[in-house]
Amino acid sequence: MRSKSLALIAVGTGLAVAMTACGANTSTGGNTADTNTNSGSGGAKVGVILPETASSARWEGFDKPLLEKALKAEGLDPDIQNAQGDVQKFSTLADGMINAGVKVLIIATPNSEIGATVARKAEASGIAVIDYDRLNLGGSSKYYVSFDNEAVGALQGEGLVQGLAALAPGKKPAEIIEIEGAPTDNNATLFYNGQQKVLKPKYDSGDLKLVQSQPIDNWDNQKGGTTFEQILTGNGQKVDGVVAANDGLAGAVITVLKKYGLNGKVPVTGQDATPEGLQAILRGDQFMTVFKPINEQAEATAKLAAALAKNDTAAADALASGVTKDTKANRDVKSVLLPAQLITKDKVKTVVDAGFVKATEICGGDLAAVCTELGIK
């Protein structure tokens, strides 16, 4: 999948690396979609529904403003709403956008079931649907834009191995706890599959010992922390490494590790390169995260939406030249799959230099000296 992703970058040479400030958009959203919320470009109407804000800061802090900017740059008129994890609200927002006559609907759904239902409704009304970030298994959306999520999982596995070499060199078997994402999110499955490509051979050889692997419903950080503590105490408060599927879950794990005096002694993985995650890495409490340039994802989605708004399927197909298997519907979905990057302490500067976060967001207080040492400014 990574080789396909790199090829796609060559196709999408228009995807700029430059970023804008990632503040929250002022659109609030309600139980009905207001198609004028983000209007102003006068182009074809495009609806965007994001899933929630509880599990990750990315949706409102990054995806929303970057999608708005990218869609407007393509001459489109975006209406961007957030379902706040409420399946009924997601459905209601979609109904409002469909009734308002959007030309394209972009959906990042709380689960595949509601995503598949919404896609069928939209397509019955002649509206093109793009699955954004999360593929809806069993759905009918013709296009999918995301990162190479198995490769993301493999980076997490590689990061854990690097962390163990740094913090628990030579220990065999090193005891591992895995705190995974929501079982209803296909991305979580792909992350897990990628992790296991790296970790399973080490479990099989006896280098590592899996204490327990536990998916967390709804990517709920509080539940993730509680679950991790139960597993940790059940294992005699012993752990050598933790796979946490994103920075939010990593933060919950670190809170528990602090309680038992284990923070900084146990490598913890993450994902999304959130300011909080990067700060935890700079402090030494989290070993790594995965940097996914969401600006590139937003720009690829906007270019695809612009082609579909013009009913130019040839142009859309040229952009979405990759393929992702919908295992539930047994179909191939035309895809744009982008590569990601493993970020450890020495590479945090890369994220700042790319404009993804500002130095002022992560370098205050106790981290000022660390940032100076690493040249982050």
SVG drawing of the C-alpha trace seen along z (x, -y; Angstrom):
<svg xmlns="http://www.w3.org/2000/svg" viewBox="-35 -35 55 53">
<polyline fill="none" stroke="black" stroke-width="0.4" points="0.0,0.0 2.9,-2.4 4.2,-2.1 0.7,-3.0 0.6,-5.9 3.9,-7.3 2.8,-7.0 -0.3,-8.9 1.8,-11.8 3.4,-12.0 -0.1,-12.2 -1.2,-14.9 1.7,-17.3 -0.7,-20.1 -1.0,-19.1 0.9,-21.8 2.8,-21.3 2.2,-24.8 -0.2,-25.0 -2.4,-27.7 -3.0,-28.3 -5.1,-25.5 -7.6,-27.4 -11.2,-26.1 -13.7,-27.2 -16.6,-29.4 -19.3,-27.1 -21.1,-25.4 -23.7,-23.2 -27.0,-22.2 -29.5,-19.4 -30.2,-20.6 -27.7,-21.6 -27.3,-25.2 -25.9,-25.3 -24.9,-28.9 -22.7,-28.4 -19.5,-28.4 -20.8,-29.8 -19.3,-32.7 -17.5,-31.2 -20.6,-31.0 -19.6,-27.7 -21.2,-24.2 -22.5,-23.3 -20.5,-20.6 -21.5,-19.1 -19.0,-17.9 -19.9,-16.0 -17.2,-15.3 -17.6,-12.6 -16.9,-14.1 -14.6,-16.1 -14.1,-13.9 -11.5,-11.5 -9.1,-13.7 -8.4,-17.4 -7.8,-16.9 -11.4,-17.2 -12.2,-20.7 -8.6,-22.0 -7.2,-20.8 -9.7,-19.0 -12.4,-21.6 -10.4,-24.8 -8.2,-23.0 -11.2,-21.5 -12.9,-24.8 -9.8,-26.5 -9.2,-23.8 -12.8,-23.5 -13.1,-27.3 -9.8,-27.3 -11.4,-24.9 -14.3,-27.4 -16.7,-25.3 -19.2,-26.4 -18.6,-24.2 -21.0,-23.6 -18.9,-21.8 -20.7,-20.4 -19.8,-18.0 -22.0,-15.3 -20.4,-15.3 -20.4,-11.5 -24.2,-11.4 -25.4,-8.9 -28.9,-10.5 -27.4,-14.0 -25.1,-12.6 -28.2,-11.3 -30.1,-14.6 -27.2,-16.7 -26.9,-14.5 -30.7,-14.7 -30.5,-18.5 -27.6,-18.7 -29.2,-16.2 -32.4,-18.2 -30.4,-21.4 -29.1,-19.9 -25.3,-19.6 -23.5,-18.3 -21.0,-16.3 -21.2,-14.9 -18.0,-14.2 -18.4,-12.0 -16.2,-11.0 -18.6,-8.8 -18.9,-7.6 -19.4,-4.1 -19.7,-2.2 -23.4,-1.5 -24.5,-5.1 -22.0,-5.9 -23.4,-3.3 -27.0,-4.4 -26.2,-8.1 -24.2,-7.2 -27.2,-5.3 -29.6,-8.2 -27.2,-10.7 -26.5,-8.6 -30.3,-7.9 -30.5,-11.7 -27.7,-11.9 -25.1,-13.2 -21.6,-11.9 -20.2,-10.7 -16.6,-10.7 -15.6,-8.6 -13.1,-10.9 -10.5,-9.4 -12.6,-6.4 -13.9,-3.8 -17.5,-2.8 -17.5,1.0 -20.5,2.4 -21.2,-1.1 -21.5,-2.3 -19.4,-5.4 -17.4,-5.4 -14.3,-7.3 -12.2,-7.3 -9.5,-9.7 -7.3,-8.8 -3.8,-7.9 -2.2,-4.5 -3.6,-3.2 -1.9,0.1 1.4,-1.7 0.4,-4.1 -0.1,-1.0 3.3,0.4 4.9,-2.9 3.4,-2.5 4.8,1.0 8.2,-0.2 8.0,-3.1 7.3,-0.7 10.3,1.5 12.5,-1.6 11.2,-2.6 11.8,0.8 15.4,0.7 15.9,-2.7 14.1,-2.1 14.1,1.7 17.2,2.9 17.7,6.6 14.6,7.5 13.0,10.7 10.1,11.1 9.1,7.4 5.5,7.3 3.1,5.3 -0.4,3.9 -2.3,2.8 -5.0,0.2 -6.7,0.0 -9.3,-2.1 -13.0,-1.6 -14.0,1.8 -16.6,0.1 -14.0,-2.0 -12.3,-0.3 -9.3,-2.5 -8.7,-1.0 -8.7,2.4 -6.1,1.3 -3.9,-0.3 -4.0,3.0 -3.2,5.0 -0.2,2.8 1.0,3.0 0.8,6.8 3.0,6.9 5.8,5.6 4.9,7.1 3.4,10.5 6.8,12.0 8.3,10.7 5.4,12.2 5.9,15.5 9.6,15.5 9.3,14.7 11.0,11.4 7.7,9.8 4.8,11.0 1.3,9.7 -0.4,9.1 -3.7,8.1 -5.0,6.3 -8.2,4.3 -10.2,2.2 -11.9,-0.9 -15.5,-1.7 -15.9,-5.1 -12.2,-5.9 -13.2,-7.0 -10.1,-8.3 -11.6,-8.0 -12.6,-4.4 -9.2,-3.7 -7.5,-4.9 -9.8,-2.9 -9.3,0.2 -5.5,-0.2 -5.4,-0.5 -7.4,2.6 -5.1,4.6 -2.0,3.1 -3.1,3.9 -4.2,7.3 -0.7,7.9 0.9,6.9 1.5,3.3 4.0,4.6 4.3,3.4 7.3,2.7 5.6,1.1 2.1,-0.2 0.6,-0.4 -1.9,-3.3 -3.8,-3.8 -3.8,-7.6 -2.5,-10.5 -5.8,-10.8 -5.6,-7.2 -1.8,-7.7 -2.6,-10.6 -5.0,-8.5 -2.4,-5.7 0.2,-8.2 -2.1,-9.5 -2.3,-6.0 1.5,-5.4 2.1,-8.6 -0.1,-7.2 2.2,-4.2 5.5,-6.0 6.0,-4.4 5.8,-7.4 9.0,-7.9 10.0,-4.4 7.6,-2.7 7.4,-3.6 3.9,-4.6 2.9,-5.0 0.4,-7.5 -1.0,-9.0 -2.1,-12.4 0.8,-14.6 -1.5,-16.7 0.0,-19.5 -0.7,-17.4 0.9,-14.4 4.0,-16.3 4.4,-17.9 4.2,-14.4 7.0,-13.3 9.1,-16.3 8.6,-15.5 9.6,-11.8 6.2,-10.4 5.2,-9.3 7.8,-7.8 6.3,-8.5 3.4,-9.7 2.4,-9.5 2.4,-12.8 -0.3,-12.7 -0.3,-16.0 -4.0,-16.7 -3.6,-19.7 -2.6,-17.2 -5.7,-15.1 -8.0,-18.1 -6.5,-19.3 -6.8,-15.9 -10.4,-15.7 -11.2,-19.2 -9.7,-18.4 -11.7,-15.2 -14.9,-17.0 -14.3,-19.7 -14.1,-17.0 -17.2,-15.2 -19.2,-18.5 -18.5,-18.9 -19.6,-15.2 -16.0,-14.7 -15.5,-11.1 -12.5,-10.7 -10.7,-13.4 -11.9,-12.0 -10.6,-8.5 -7.2,-9.9 -6.9,-11.5 -8.2,-8.4 -5.8,-5.9 -5.4,-3.7 -7.7,-0.9 -9.0,0.0 -10.8,3.3 -14.2,3.0 -14.1,6.5 -17.8,6.4 -19.2,5.6 -16.4,7.4 -15.7,4.5 -12.8,2.2 -13.1,-1.5 -11.2,-4.0 -8.8,-5.7 -6.3,-8.5 -4.0,-7.0 -1.3,-9.4 1.9,-8.5 2.6,-9.4 5.7,-9.9 7.0,-8.4 7.8,-11.2 10.1,-10.8 11.5,-13.5 14.3,-14.3 11.8,-14.8 9.2,-17.0 10.8,-20.0 9.7,-18.4 6.0,-18.9 6.6,-22.5 8.6,-23.3 5.7,-21.9 3.4,-24.4 1.2,-21.7 1.6,-23.2 3.2,-26.4 6.2,-26.3 4.2,-28.5 1.6,-25.8 4.1,-23.2 7.1,-25.0 5.9,-26.9 6.8,-26.5 8.8,-23.5 9.4,-22.6 11.1,-25.9 14.6,-24.6 13.9,-21.3 12.6,-23.2 15.6,-25.4 17.9,-22.3 16.0,-20.8 16.0,-24.0 12.2,-24.3 11.2,-27.9"/>
</svg>
